[in-house]
């Protein structure tokens, strides 16, 4: 547990950062784009208060947790200007490396043996250095080339301390700021925390590599490095070495000379399979996690961040992706509403109308327009603004597709991603149905049927006995019977009182013609008494209807 001075230091660091950027032009533009508000033309060429390099240095000074957040921002071209995206992208590779002596110490602690005994050779200089760990090239005793990812010393404690601070800040924001509550920043942070904590355990990443490699084994142009179990632990991950370059480093000449359409088709199919068939997807396919090999293959090299989709959610995502790919705004809105949670404040009609407009405006877009993932993220924000809560998986799917858009646009700018989604979804659905028809998938259904048939005689006997004894009842909670009865009684009472008042007024007017010694204000007294009583009753009845009626008050 961290000490009080350390907590104060973290709070001070966070608050100072927020004060610096909260009122900045950069934050204003980011917020406006995130909310899909209009931006003045001059803002695109605006000189912001803080330079891209300054933002990068500030995030570095904040520590590894905030560097990780900067990495996530660098993959969001829908939010930040290009100069800031390029500067934040450097956070993915240009973090200062850990001295080799500390790396050596961690490896020997985790493996329980000297590094010279475990490896035939081990490069002291890392190939890449990131916020959580760094990667070294090495060679096993068998001569097999491997990549060894080593976690930074003390990084776990730093992450957890920073996450605790952010957790407290988000909880406070949700309690006191309506905007934070509307956008459920506490739930967003909870999901972020879960992802980052999982990323700190290299054993989980090793298992993720195995699962993805097995799921994608039939794709000949996709590579997933296999982990070496005997050389992996919680803070060290050893896997097959894959030689290649970042996909963003492709030269324009190579892009022109090569036809990557088949490779792109395979990549899109692989990700759709992960999402709607396997329910297990590589959740962070940004260009820094994708390598392009000399023989034109794609390697997915970092699986610290994965997404899981339940079978029920997979079926809904199939409908959603098909609706978007067909530019069917109405069906897209209906599918999202079926997946959502709604409250009294929700405005599904406004949501459906806006969704339809967004989908129709994006029709005929190509890969270079980076539309598919951005649309999903935009739809998620529209849901928040209309107080409709979508599953967090929708935002994760949007992030996956947004990153995939960038890779596809790099390899084939004219690629029609929507057409590819339609074709691949239908094929994946066919394979999924064939898989579900296998005999082993009927076992759970057979067991449920067995339990149903076993209990059927007992249940039928209970129903027939209740019917014979006139004790069979059906309870329907369609309406509030007492409330309806009370309402009718109230209406009947008011009508009756109104008739009595009317009769008193008619009677009073008739008595006005009858001479009497008893007078009030010079008029026959009995007639005036009836009239005054009727007037008082009418005033009371009007007051109750106007000021005490529950339904009228609810309309205001």
BALUM-508353 format. One line per field, with one value per residue (C-alpha): residue number from 1; residue in three letters; x, y, z negated. Coordinates in steps of 0.5 Angstrom, whole numbers. Layout:
BEGIN
nr [NUM/...]
rest [Ala/...]
x [X/...]
y [Y/...]
z [Z/...]
***
This chain:
BEGIN
nr [1/2/3/4/5/6/7/8/9/10/11/12/13/14/15/16/17/18/19/20/21/22/23/24/25/26/27/28/29/30/31/32/33/34/35/36/37/38/39/40/41/42/43/44/45/46/47/48/49/50/51/52/53/54/55/56/57/58/59/60/61/62/63/64/65/66/67/68/69/70/71/72/73/74/75/76/77/78/79/80/81/82/83/84/85/86/87/88/89/90/91/92/93/94/95/96/97/98/99/100/101/102/103/104/105/106/107/108/109/110/111/112/113/114/115/116/117/118/119/120/121/122/123/124/125/126/127/128/129/130/131/132/133/134/135/136/137/138/139/140/141/142/143/144/145/146/147/148/149/150/151/152/153/154/155/156/157/158/159/160/161/162/163/164/165/166/167/168/169/170/171/172/173/174/175/176/177/178/179/180/181/182/183/184/185/186/187/188/189/190/191/192/193/194/195/196/197/198/199/200/201/202/203/204/205/206/207/208/209/210/211/212/213/214/215/216/217/218/219/220/221/222/223/224/225/226/227/228/229/230/231/232/233/234/235/236/237/238/239/240/241/242/243/244/245/246/247/248/249/250/251/252/253/254/255/256/257/258/259/260/261/262/263/264/265/266/267/268/269/270/271/272/273/274/275/276/277/278/279/280/281/282/283/284/285/286/287/288/289/290/291/292/293/294/295/296/297/298/299/300/301/302/303/304/305/306/307/308/309/310/311/312/313/314/315/316/317/318/319/320/321/322/323/324/325/326/327/328/329/330/331/332/333/334/335/336/337/338/339/340/341/342/343/344/345/346/347/348/349/350/351/352/353/354/355/356/357/358/359/360/361/362/363/364/365/366/367/368/369/370/371/372/373/374/375/376/377/378/379/380/381/382/383/384/385/386/387/388/389/390/391/392/393/394/395/396/397/398/399/400/401/402/403/404/405/406/407/408/409/410/411/412/413/414/415/416/417/418/419/420/421/422/423/424/425/426/427/428/429/430/431/432/433/434/435/436/437/438/439/440/441/442/443/444/445/446/447/448/449/450/451/452/453/454/455/456/457/458/459/460/461/462/463/464/465/466/467/468/469/470/471/472/473/474/475/476/477/478/479/480/481/482/483/484/485/486/487/488/489/490/491/492/493/494/495/496/497/498/499/500/501/502/503/504/505/506/507/508/509/510/511/512/513/514/515/516/517/518/519/520/521/522/523/524/525/526/527/528/529/530/531/532/533/534/535/536/537/538/539/540/541/542/543/544/545/546/547/548/549/550/551/552/553/554/555/556]
rest [Unk/Unk/Unk/Unk/Unk/Unk/Unk/Unk/Unk/Unk/Unk/Unk/Unk/Unk/Unk/Unk/Unk/Unk/Unk/Unk/Unk/Unk/Unk/Unk/Unk/Unk/Unk/Unk/Unk/Unk/Unk/Unk/Unk/Unk/Unk/Unk/Unk/Unk/Unk/Unk/Unk/Unk/Unk/Unk/Unk/Unk/Unk/Unk/Unk/Unk/Unk/Unk/Unk/Unk/Unk/Unk/Unk/Unk/Unk/Unk/Unk/Unk/Unk/Unk/Unk/Unk/Unk/Unk/Unk/Unk/Unk/Unk/Unk/Unk/Unk/Unk/Unk/Unk/Unk/Unk/Unk/Unk/Unk/Unk/Unk/Unk/Unk/Unk/Unk/Unk/Unk/Unk/Unk/Unk/Unk/Unk/Unk/Unk/Unk/Unk/Unk/Unk/Unk/Unk/Unk/Unk/Unk/Unk/Unk/Unk/Unk/Unk/Unk/Unk/Unk/Unk/Unk/Unk/Unk/Unk/Unk/Unk/Unk/Unk/Unk/Unk/Unk/Unk/Unk/Unk/Unk/Unk/Unk/Unk/Unk/Unk/Unk/Unk/Unk/Unk/Unk/Unk/Unk/Unk/Unk/Unk/Unk/Unk/Unk/Unk/Unk/Unk/Unk/Unk/Unk/Unk/Unk/Unk/Unk/Unk/Unk/Unk/Unk/Unk/Unk/Unk/Unk/Unk/Unk/Unk/Unk/Unk/Unk/Unk/Unk/Unk/Unk/Unk/Unk/Unk/Unk/Unk/Unk/Unk/Unk/Unk/Unk/Unk/Unk/Unk/Unk/Unk/Unk/Unk/Unk/Unk/Unk/Unk/Unk/Unk/Unk/Unk/Unk/Unk/Unk/Unk/Unk/Unk/Unk/Unk/Unk/Unk/Unk/Unk/Unk/Unk/Unk/Unk/Unk/Unk/Unk/Unk/Unk/Unk/Unk/Unk/Unk/Unk/Unk/Unk/Unk/Unk/Unk/Unk/Unk/Unk/Unk/Unk/Unk/Unk/Unk/Unk/Unk/Unk/Unk/Unk/Unk/Unk/Unk/Unk/Unk/Unk/Unk/Unk/Unk/Unk/Unk/Unk/Unk/Unk/Unk/Unk/Unk/Unk/Unk/Unk/Unk/Unk/Unk/Unk/Unk/Unk/Unk/Unk/Unk/Unk/Unk/Unk/Unk/Unk/Unk/Unk/Unk/Unk/Unk/Unk/Unk/Unk/Unk/Unk/Unk/Unk/Unk/Unk/Unk/Unk/Unk/Unk/Unk/Unk/Unk/Unk/Unk/Unk/Unk/Unk/Unk/Unk/Unk/Unk/Unk/Unk/Unk/Unk/Unk/Unk/Unk/Unk/Unk/Unk/Unk/Unk/Unk/Unk/Unk/Unk/Unk/Unk/Unk/Unk/Unk/Unk/Unk/Unk/Unk/Unk/Unk/Unk/Unk/Unk/Unk/Unk/Unk/Unk/Unk/Unk/Unk/Unk/Unk/Unk/Unk/Unk/Unk/Unk/Unk/Unk/Unk/Unk/Unk/Unk/Unk/Unk/Unk/Unk/Unk/Unk/Unk/Unk/Unk/Unk/Unk/Unk/Unk/Unk/Unk/Unk/Unk/Unk/Unk/Unk/Unk/Unk/Unk/Unk/Unk/Unk/Unk/Unk/Unk/Unk/Unk/Unk/Unk/Unk/Unk/Unk/Unk/Unk/Unk/Unk/Unk/Unk/Unk/Unk/Unk/Unk/Unk/Unk/Unk/Unk/Unk/Unk/Unk/Unk/Unk/Unk/Unk/Unk/Unk/Unk/Unk/Unk/Unk/Unk/Unk/Unk/Unk/Unk/Unk/Unk/Unk/Unk/Unk/Unk/Unk/Unk/Unk/Unk/Unk/Unk/Unk/Unk/Unk/Unk/Unk/Unk/Unk/Unk/Unk/Unk/Unk/Unk/Unk/Unk/Unk/Unk/Unk/Unk/Unk/Unk/Unk/Unk/Unk/Unk/Unk/Unk/Unk/Unk/Unk/Unk/Unk/Unk/Unk/Unk/Unk/Unk/Unk/Unk/Unk/Unk/Unk/Unk/Unk/Unk/Unk/Unk/Unk/Unk/Unk/Unk/Unk/Unk/Unk/Unk/Unk/Unk/Unk/Unk/Unk/Unk/Unk/Unk/Unk/Unk/Unk/Unk/Unk/Unk/Unk/Unk/Unk/Unk/Unk/Unk/Unk/Unk/Unk/Unk/Unk/Unk/Unk/Unk/Unk/Unk/Unk/Unk/Unk/Unk/Unk/Unk/Unk/Unk/Unk/Unk/Unk/Unk/Unk/Unk/Unk/Unk/Unk/Unk/Unk/Unk/Unk/Unk/Unk/Unk/Unk/Unk/Unk/Unk/Unk/Unk/Unk/Unk]
x [0/3/4/1/6/6/-1/-1/5/0/-6/-2/1/-6/-9/-3/-4/-11/-11/-6/-10/-17/-18/-13/-15/-13/-18/-23/-22/-22/-28/-32/-30/-32/-39/-39/-40/-38/-31/-29/-25/-20/-19/-16/-10/-10/-3/-5/-3/1/6/5/12/10/4/9/14/8/5/12/13/6/9/8/0/-1/4/-1/-6/-2/-1/-9/-10/-5/-9/-15/-15/-22/-20/-13/-10/-4/2/-1/-2/5/8/4/6/13/11/10/17/22/21/28/30/31/39/41/43/36/33/38/36/29/30/34/29/23/27/31/37/43/41/48/45/38/40/45/46/42/42/43/40/32/29/23/22/15/11/10/16/22/23/30/32/35/37/35/40/37/39/32/31/26/24/24/19/21/17/20/22/17/12/6/6/7/1/-4/-2/-4/-10/-12/-11/-15/-21/-22/-22/-27/-32/-31/-33/-39/-41/-41/-41/-47/-42/-38/-44/-48/-42/-41/-33/-33/-35/-30/-25/-27/-26/-19/-17/-19/-15/-9/-8/-9/-4/1/1/5/2/-5/-1/2/-5/-8/-2/-4/-11/-11/-6/-10/-16/-13/-9/-12/-10/-4/-2/-3/2/2/8/8/10/16/12/19/22/16/13/9/14/18/15/19/16/18/22/18/22/19/17/12/6/6/13/11/14/10/13/12/5/4/8/4/-3/-5/-12/-12/-8/-13/-19/-16/-14/-22/-24/-20/-22/-29/-28/-25/-31/-37/-35/-29/-32/-24/-21/-14/-17/-11/-9/-6/0/5/2/2/9/9/14/18/14/8/5/2/4/0/6/2/-4/-4/-10/-16/-24/-29/-36/-41/-45/-51/-48/-44/-51/-53/-46/-48/-54/-51/-45/-50/-54/-48/-45/-52/-53/-59/-60/-67/-64/-58/-62/-67/-61/-57/-64/-65/-58/-59/-61/-66/-69/-74/-69/-68/-70/-70/-74/-68/-63/-66/-67/-60/-57/-61/-58/-51/-51/-54/-49/-43/-46/-41/-34/-28/-22/-18/-24/-23/-31/-33/-30/-31/-38/-39/-35/-40/-46/-44/-43/-50/-53/-50/-53/-60/-59/-58/-53/-50/-46/-38/-37/-39/-34/-29/-31/-31/-24/-22/-25/-22/-15/-17/-19/-12/-8/-13/-13/-5/-5/-11/-14/-20/-22/-29/-30/-37/-38/-32/-36/-43/-39/-35/-41/-45/-39/-38/-45/-45/-39/-42/-48/-45/-40/-46/-49/-44/-46/-42/-46/-52/-50/-52/-59/-60/-59/-64/-69/-68/-69/-75/-78/-77/-80/-86/-91/-90/-91/-97/-100/-100/-103/-109/-110/-110/-115/-120/-120/-121/-115/-112/-110/-106/-103/-102/-98/-100/-104/-104/-111/-112/-110/-115/-120/-119/-118/-125/-128/-125/-128/-135/-134/-133/-138/-143/-141/-141/-149/-150/-147/-151/-158/-157/-155/-162/-166/-163/-165/-172/-173/-171/-178/-181/-183/-180/-180/-173/-168/-160/-158/-165/-166/-170/-165/-166/-165/-158/-156/-157/-153/-147/-146/-146/-141/-137/-137/-135/-129/-127/-128/-124/-118/-117/-118/-113/-108/-108/-109/-103/-103/-104/-98/-94/-95/-91]
y [0/7/12/19/23/19/19/27/27/23/27/34/31/29/36/40/36/37/45/45/42/43/50/49/50/43/40/44/41/34/35/38/33/27/30/31/38/43/46/53/52/56/51/46/50/53/54/50/53/46/43/36/35/38/34/28/30/31/24/22/26/23/16/9/9/16/14/8/13/17/10/9/16/16/11/16/20/22/26/29/33/29/33/30/23/23/25/21/15/16/13/6/5/11/10/10/3/-1/-2/-9/-11/-10/-14/-19/-19/-20/-26/-30/-29/-31/-37/-39/-40/-36/-32/-35/-42/-41/-37/-39/-31/-25/-18/-13/-7/-8/-8/-4/-1/1/3/-4/-8/-8/-13/-17/-21/-28/-35/-41/-47/-51/-45/-42/-35/-32/-25/-24/-19/-17/-13/-6/-7/-4/-3/-7/-2/4/2/0/6/11/7/8/15/15/11/16/22/19/17/24/27/22/25/32/33/32/31/25/22/22/19/14/16/11/5/7/7/1/-3/1/-2/-9/-9/-5/-10/-16/-13/-13/-21/-24/-31/-29/-26/-33/-36/-31/-32/-40/-39/-34/-38/-44/-40/-37/-43/-44/-37/-37/-30/-29/-30/-31/-32/-38/-37/-42/-44/-46/-39/-35/-33/-27/-22/-25/-27/-31/-33/-34/-29/-25/-21/-15/-8/-4/-4/4/4/1/5/9/5/-2/0/2/-4/-9/-12/-13/-14/-21/-20/-15/-20/-25/-20/-17/-24/-26/-20/-22/-29/-27/-22/-26/-33/-34/-29/-28/-22/-18/-12/-7/-8/-1/-1/-1/-8/-11/-13/-14/-19/-19/-25/-20/-23/-20/-22/-20/-19/-16/-20/-16/-13/-18/-17/-23/-23/-28/-32/-28/-22/-25/-26/-18/-16/-20/-16/-10/-11/-13/-7/-2/-5/-5/3/1/6/4/-3/-1/4/-2/-7/-2/-1/-8/-9/-3/-1/5/9/14/19/15/18/12/16/22/16/12/19/21/14/13/20/18/11/14/20/15/11/9/10/7/5/11/15/11/11/4/4/12/11/5/10/16/12/10/17/19/13/17/24/21/17/10/5/1/-5/-3/-8/-4/1/-4/-6/1/1/-5/-3/4/1/-4/2/5/-2/-3/4/3/-3/-2/5/4/-3/-3/-5/-5/-10/-15/-15/-17/-23/-25/-25/-29/-34/-34/-35/-41/-44/-42/-46/-52/-52/-52/-58/-62/-68/-66/-59/-63/-66/-60/-59/-67/-66/-60/-64/-70/-65/-62/-69/-72/-66/-66/-71/-68/-61/-64/-67/-61/-57/-62/-62/-55/-55/-60/-57/-50/-47/-46/-39/-34/-28/-22/-16/-12/-7/-4/-6/-2/4/4/2/8/13/11/12/19/20/18/22/28/27/26/32/36/34/36/43/44/42/47/52/50/50/57/60/57/59/66/67/65/71/70/74/71/75/75/82/83/76/70/67/60/61/65/59/54/59/60/53/51/57/54/47/49/53/47/42/47/48/40/39/44/44/37/33/28/27/35/36/31/34/41]
z [0/2/-3/-4/-1/5/6/5/10/15/14/15/21/24/22/25/31/32/30/36/41/39/42/47/55/56/51/54/60/58/54/60/64/59/59/66/65/71/71/75/81/78/72/77/78/71/67/60/53/52/58/59/57/50/49/50/45/40/41/40/34/31/31/35/34/37/43/44/45/50/54/54/56/62/65/65/72/70/64/65/70/75/71/64/67/70/63/59/64/62/55/57/59/56/49/45/44/38/36/38/31/29/35/33/26/27/32/28/22/26/30/23/27/30/37/40/38/41/47/52/54/51/55/49/53/54/61/58/51/49/43/39/42/47/52/54/59/56/58/55/53/59/64/65/65/60/58/50/47/40/36/33/25/21/26/23/17/21/25/19/15/21/23/16/16/23/20/14/19/23/18/15/22/23/16/18/25/29/36/32/30/37/40/35/34/28/32/38/33/30/37/38/31/32/39/36/30/35/39/33/33/39/37/39/46/47/47/51/56/56/57/63/66/66/68/74/76/83/85/89/89/82/77/69/66/61/54/51/44/41/42/40/33/30/32/38/44/49/56/64/67/73/77/81/80/78/83/83/86/92/98/103/108/105/104/112/114/110/110/103/104/103/96/94/95/91/85/85/85/80/75/77/75/68/67/69/69/64/59/58/61/61/59/60/68/68/73/67/66/73/77/85/87/93/96/95/89/83/76/70/65/58/55/48/50/52/52/51/54/51/56/55/57/63/66/64/67/74/75/73/78/83/82/82/89/92/90/87/82/79/78/75/70/68/67/62/58/57/54/50/43/43/37/36/39/45/52/57/62/63/62/68/72/71/73/79/81/79/83/90/90/89/95/101/96/98/93/94/91/84/83/80/74/73/74/69/64/66/65/58/57/60/55/49/51/51/45/48/45/50/48/47/53/58/56/56/63/66/63/67/73/73/72/78/82/82/84/89/92/92/96/100/100/105/101/100/93/93/98/95/89/92/96/90/85/89/90/83/81/85/82/75/77/79/73/69/72/70/65/59/59/58/51/47/51/50/42/42/46/41/35/38/40/33/29/34/31/24/27/31/25/21/26/27/19/18/24/21/14/18/15/22/22/28/25/31/29/35/31/24/23/16/20/25/20/16/22/25/18/18/24/22/16/20/25/19/15/22/23/16/16/23/20/14/19/23/16/14/20/20/12/14/17/11/6/-1/-8/-9/-4/-3/0/2/6/3/-2/-1/7/5/0/5/10/5/4/11/12/6/9/16/13/9/15/20/15/14/21/23/17/14/20/21/29/30/25/29/36/33]
***
